[in-house]
Amino acid sequence: MIILIITTGSKFILIKKIKNISIASQYKWSLIRMDFKKDKTPILYMAPMAGVTDRAFRRLCLECGAKIVVTEMVSAKAVQYGDKKSYELGKLFESDQPAIIQIFGSDPIAMAFAAKEMTAFNPIAIDINMGCPVPKVSGSGDGASLMKNPRLAGEIINAVVSAIDVPVTVKIRSGWDSKNINAVEIALIAEANGAAVVTVHGRTKVQGYEGYADRNVIKEVKQTLKIPVIANGDIVDGASAIDMLEKTDCDGLMVGRGALGSPWVFTEIKAVLENKPYIPYSPGQKREMILRQLDMMVIDKGEQLALLEIRKHIAWYIKGIPNAASIRASVFLTHTKEKLIEIIKNIDFL
Ligand SMILES: Cc1cc2nc3c(=O)[nH]c(=O)nc-3n(C[C@H](O)[C@H](O)[C@H](O)COP(=O)(O)O)c2cc1C
């Protein structure tokens, strides 16, 4: 490989480039495999959430203490068709790192193609979605449907691992339904096909987001695999993070809904995991953070889309505070950034 590249251009520059690539690649592998994790502090992941974990929100979560963030899911088929919006979803900037790009689909060729395309954005890993329960996704054989099709799941993981030289991670559920709990089977297939990490959301597809995530199935996966296992489901604060850790002995923790309207949950969890004091964010710091999120969204998506998309975030931020209903109503009626800034500056966090 070195000879091939040297003959196509300037010797020194290209040798340097190869070295850079290999150092970057080593970093990705060691971060994902947690080679540095000698002190047993679990890695804190921000979960992929479609319609939520855009670049602005991912940046806030990283600043608040998430170690690794995951993009919204990107359709492999759409990437194959050259869909610009899908490329946009996967796009990463330096300030978004370390980030994983998640892809979904059920055609090994499309998945391998999409994974390859997405590596151009320099993610630390490509994640394969095997957990999405949404009918539009699982109804087409994608997402959680793959839990029902272990052979195809293996083929997809194999195709993606073979296509790229960055780590491949796989996110699964406990199973399809309570009669078909097969997380261990699918996780073993993932490991055998070269996955670097498996994340287990301790609910079945049929459960969706209802009920409590099963810690036992996550523990079973952890006890069976040699590669790191990330635990996911109902981690919403320091206490639930410790509970998950104690019950599963997992290598990492992934937080989803607990971060909606409170990216600072990562600060709390990180402090608890590191046995350090946690100083809650002041109302002023919270308002500042929302204003920065708005700014980043406007720069990234344009004012019109940003104003629309931040509405749901603000609704989550103000949940439970006095006057939440009237603030929400005025946010939904606001069509200018200036007016929205005024509203945010007046949010009366407790
Ligand atoms: C709004 C929303 C969007 C989600 N989108 C994705 C997604 O794109 N890919 C994925 O693997 N999981 C997705 N999930 C599932 C979460 O990543 C996570 O597995 C689940 O919410 C359980 O974790 P939690 O209890 O911490 O929320 C989504 C969840 C929510 C609430």
The ligand as an ORCA input file, in Angstrom:
! r2SCAN-3c Opt
* xyz 0 1
  C     -36.892     10.238     20.049
  C     -36.051      9.008     20.010
  C     -35.351      8.696     18.858
  C     -34.558      7.539     18.808
  N     -33.831      7.277     17.681
  C     -32.969      6.226     17.655
  C     -32.099      6.017     16.547
  O     -32.078      6.764     15.573
  N     -31.283      4.925     16.601
  C     -31.256      4.072     17.675
  O     -30.477      3.112     17.688
  N     -32.052      4.278     18.740
  C     -32.881      5.325     18.763
  N     -33.633      5.563     19.867
  C     -33.480      4.688     21.039
  C     -32.421      5.243     22.004
  O     -31.162      5.301     21.406
  C     -32.334      4.369     23.270
  O     -31.937      3.089     22.891
  C     -33.661      4.269     24.009
  O     -34.290      5.523     24.114
  C     -33.468      3.664     25.401
  O     -32.611      4.439     26.175
  P     -33.167      5.489     27.292
  O     -34.031      4.707     28.216
  O     -31.922      6.040     27.911
  O     -33.949      6.512     26.528
  C     -34.462      6.682     19.923
  C     -35.189      7.009     21.075
  C     -35.958      8.145     21.135
  C     -36.695      8.468     22.402
*
